[in-house]
Amino acid sequence: MTEIKKNRLFSNTDLRKLILPLVLEQALAIAVGMADTMMISSVGEGQYPVYLLWI
């Protein structure tokens, strides 16, 4: 069989080089989202315990 050359926008090596930065970017986005969630969730905690609010 003869090998058919396909016209591709990116080669396989180019795509492999792009995978690591993409994974790193997603990991950083997840880390920032988790930190944001933890900061916002601590805002709702008041100085007083919850059981004193029901009195």
Phi and psi in radians as a Rosetta constraint file:
Dihedral C 1 N 2 CA 2 C 2 CIRCULARHARMONIC -1.590 0.35
Dihedral N 2 CA 2 C 2 N 3 CIRCULARHARMONIC 2.562 0.35
Dihedral C 2 N 3 CA 3 C 3 CIRCULARHARMONIC -1.487 0.35
Dihedral N 3 CA 3 C 3 N 4 CIRCULARHARMONIC 2.245 0.35
Dihedral C 3 N 4 CA 4 C 4 CIRCULARHARMONIC -1.712 0.35
Dihedral N 4 CA 4 C 4 N 5 CIRCULARHARMONIC 2.140 0.35
Dihedral C 4 N 5 CA 5 C 5 CIRCULARHARMONIC -1.466 0.35
Dihedral N 5 CA 5 C 5 N 6 CIRCULARHARMONIC 2.203 0.35
Dihedral C 5 N 6 CA 6 C 6 CIRCULARHARMONIC -1.672 0.35
Dihedral N 6 CA 6 C 6 N 7 CIRCULARHARMONIC 2.445 0.35
Dihedral C 6 N 7 CA 7 C 7 CIRCULARHARMONIC -1.447 0.35
Dihedral N 7 CA 7 C 7 N 8 CIRCULARHARMONIC 1.905 0.35
Dihedral C 7 N 8 CA 8 C 8 CIRCULARHARMONIC -2.024 0.35
Dihedral N 8 CA 8 C 8 N 9 CIRCULARHARMONIC 2.646 0.35
Dihedral C 8 N 9 CA 9 C 9 CIRCULARHARMONIC -1.283 0.35
Dihedral N 9 CA 9 C 9 N 10 CIRCULARHARMONIC -0.709 0.35
Dihedral C 9 N 10 CA 10 C 10 CIRCULARHARMONIC -2.214 0.35
Dihedral N 10 CA 10 C 10 N 11 CIRCULARHARMONIC 2.539 0.35
Dihedral C 10 N 11 CA 11 C 11 CIRCULARHARMONIC -1.457 0.35
Dihedral N 11 CA 11 C 11 N 12 CIRCULARHARMONIC 2.963 0.35
Dihedral C 11 N 12 CA 12 C 12 CIRCULARHARMONIC -1.110 0.35
Dihedral N 12 CA 12 C 12 N 13 CIRCULARHARMONIC -0.649 0.35
Dihedral C 12 N 13 CA 13 C 13 CIRCULARHARMONIC -1.191 0.35
Dihedral N 13 CA 13 C 13 N 14 CIRCULARHARMONIC -0.631 0.35
Dihedral C 13 N 14 CA 14 C 14 CIRCULARHARMONIC -1.100 0.35
Dihedral N 14 CA 14 C 14 N 15 CIRCULARHARMONIC -0.737 0.35
Dihedral C 14 N 15 CA 15 C 15 CIRCULARHARMONIC -1.159 0.35
Dihedral N 15 CA 15 C 15 N 16 CIRCULARHARMONIC -0.658 0.35
Dihedral C 15 N 16 CA 16 C 16 CIRCULARHARMONIC -1.120 0.35
Dihedral N 16 CA 16 C 16 N 17 CIRCULARHARMONIC -0.630 0.35
Dihedral C 16 N 17 CA 17 C 17 CIRCULARHARMONIC -1.208 0.35
Dihedral N 17 CA 17 C 17 N 18 CIRCULARHARMONIC -0.456 0.35
Dihedral C 17 N 18 CA 18 C 18 CIRCULARHARMONIC -1.476 0.35
Dihedral N 18 CA 18 C 18 N 19 CIRCULARHARMONIC -0.320 0.35
Dihedral C 18 N 19 CA 19 C 19 CIRCULARHARMONIC -1.167 0.35
Dihedral N 19 CA 19 C 19 N 20 CIRCULARHARMONIC -0.794 0.35
Dihedral C 19 N 20 CA 20 C 20 CIRCULARHARMONIC -1.053 0.35
Dihedral N 20 CA 20 C 20 N 21 CIRCULARHARMONIC -0.837 0.35
Dihedral C 20 N 21 CA 21 C 21 CIRCULARHARMONIC -1.078 0.35
Dihedral N 21 CA 21 C 21 N 22 CIRCULARHARMONIC -0.601 0.35
Dihedral C 21 N 22 CA 22 C 22 CIRCULARHARMONIC -1.177 0.35
Dihedral N 22 CA 22 C 22 N 23 CIRCULARHARMONIC -0.735 0.35
Dihedral C 22 N 23 CA 23 C 23 CIRCULARHARMONIC -1.139 0.35
Dihedral N 23 CA 23 C 23 N 24 CIRCULARHARMONIC -0.723 0.35
Dihedral C 23 N 24 CA 24 C 24 CIRCULARHARMONIC -1.101 0.35
Dihedral N 24 CA 24 C 24 N 25 CIRCULARHARMONIC -0.721 0.35
Dihedral C 24 N 25 CA 25 C 25 CIRCULARHARMONIC -1.095 0.35
Dihedral N 25 CA 25 C 25 N 26 CIRCULARHARMONIC -0.745 0.35
Dihedral C 25 N 26 CA 26 C 26 CIRCULARHARMONIC -1.142 0.35
Dihedral N 26 CA 26 C 26 N 27 CIRCULARHARMONIC -0.690 0.35
Dihedral C 26 N 27 CA 27 C 27 CIRCULARHARMONIC -1.113 0.35
Dihedral N 27 CA 27 C 27 N 28 CIRCULARHARMONIC -0.720 0.35
Dihedral C 27 N 28 CA 28 C 28 CIRCULARHARMONIC -1.161 0.35
Dihedral N 28 CA 28 C 28 N 29 CIRCULARHARMONIC -0.675 0.35
Dihedral C 28 N 29 CA 29 C 29 CIRCULARHARMONIC -1.119 0.35
Dihedral N 29 CA 29 C 29 N 30 CIRCULARHARMONIC -0.697 0.35
Dihedral C 29 N 30 CA 30 C 30 CIRCULARHARMONIC -1.144 0.35
Dihedral N 30 CA 30 C 30 N 31 CIRCULARHARMONIC -0.741 0.35
Dihedral C 30 N 31 CA 31 C 31 CIRCULARHARMONIC -1.108 0.35
Dihedral N 31 CA 31 C 31 N 32 CIRCULARHARMONIC -0.734 0.35
Dihedral C 31 N 32 CA 32 C 32 CIRCULARHARMONIC -1.148 0.35
Dihedral N 32 CA 32 C 32 N 33 CIRCULARHARMONIC -0.700 0.35
Dihedral C 32 N 33 CA 33 C 33 CIRCULARHARMONIC -1.108 0.35
Dihedral N 33 CA 33 C 33 N 34 CIRCULARHARMONIC -0.716 0.35
Dihedral C 33 N 34 CA 34 C 34 CIRCULARHARMONIC -1.164 0.35
Dihedral N 34 CA 34 C 34 N 35 CIRCULARHARMONIC -0.733 0.35
Dihedral C 34 N 35 CA 35 C 35 CIRCULARHARMONIC -1.107 0.35
Dihedral N 35 CA 35 C 35 N 36 CIRCULARHARMONIC -0.704 0.35
Dihedral C 35 N 36 CA 36 C 36 CIRCULARHARMONIC -1.103 0.35
Dihedral N 36 CA 36 C 36 N 37 CIRCULARHARMONIC -0.744 0.35
Dihedral C 36 N 37 CA 37 C 37 CIRCULARHARMONIC -1.103 0.35
Dihedral N 37 CA 37 C 37 N 38 CIRCULARHARMONIC -0.721 0.35
Dihedral C 37 N 38 CA 38 C 38 CIRCULARHARMONIC -1.166 0.35
Dihedral N 38 CA 38 C 38 N 39 CIRCULARHARMONIC -0.669 0.35
Dihedral C 38 N 39 CA 39 C 39 CIRCULARHARMONIC -1.159 0.35
Dihedral N 39 CA 39 C 39 N 40 CIRCULARHARMONIC -0.762 0.35
Dihedral C 39 N 40 CA 40 C 40 CIRCULARHARMONIC -1.219 0.35
Dihedral N 40 CA 40 C 40 N 41 CIRCULARHARMONIC -0.638 0.35
Dihedral C 40 N 41 CA 41 C 41 CIRCULARHARMONIC -1.205 0.35
Dihedral N 41 CA 41 C 41 N 42 CIRCULARHARMONIC -0.475 0.35
Dihedral C 41 N 42 CA 42 C 42 CIRCULARHARMONIC -1.340 0.35
Dihedral N 42 CA 42 C 42 N 43 CIRCULARHARMONIC -0.276 0.35
Dihedral C 42 N 43 CA 43 C 43 CIRCULARHARMONIC -1.189 0.35
Dihedral N 43 CA 43 C 43 N 44 CIRCULARHARMONIC -0.623 0.35
Dihedral C 43 N 44 CA 44 C 44 CIRCULARHARMONIC -1.257 0.35
Dihedral N 44 CA 44 C 44 N 45 CIRCULARHARMONIC -0.302 0.35
Dihedral C 44 N 45 CA 45 C 45 CIRCULARHARMONIC -1.378 0.35
Dihedral N 45 CA 45 C 45 N 46 CIRCULARHARMONIC 2.117 0.35
Dihedral C 45 N 46 CA 46 C 46 CIRCULARHARMONIC -1.592 0.35
Dihedral N 46 CA 46 C 46 N 47 CIRCULARHARMONIC -3.062 0.35
Dihedral C 46 N 47 CA 47 C 47 CIRCULARHARMONIC -1.315 0.35
Dihedral N 47 CA 47 C 47 N 48 CIRCULARHARMONIC -0.521 0.35
Dihedral C 47 N 48 CA 48 C 48 CIRCULARHARMONIC -1.708 0.35
Dihedral N 48 CA 48 C 48 N 49 CIRCULARHARMONIC 2.632 0.35
Dihedral C 48 N 49 CA 49 C 49 CIRCULARHARMONIC -1.161 0.35
Dihedral N 49 CA 49 C 49 N 50 CIRCULARHARMONIC 2.765 0.35
Dihedral C 49 N 50 CA 50 C 50 CIRCULARHARMONIC -1.117 0.35
Dihedral N 50 CA 50 C 50 N 51 CIRCULARHARMONIC -0.628 0.35
Dihedral C 50 N 51 CA 51 C 51 CIRCULARHARMONIC -1.179 0.35
Dihedral N 51 CA 51 C 51 N 52 CIRCULARHARMONIC -0.387 0.35
Dihedral C 51 N 52 CA 52 C 52 CIRCULARHARMONIC -1.328 0.35
Dihedral N 52 CA 52 C 52 N 53 CIRCULARHARMONIC -0.359 0.35
Dihedral C 52 N 53 CA 53 C 53 CIRCULARHARMONIC -1.274 0.35
Dihedral N 53 CA 53 C 53 N 54 CIRCULARHARMONIC -0.353 0.35
Dihedral C 53 N 54 CA 54 C 54 CIRCULARHARMONIC -1.493 0.35
Dihedral N 54 CA 54 C 54 N 55 CIRCULARHARMONIC -0.100 0.35
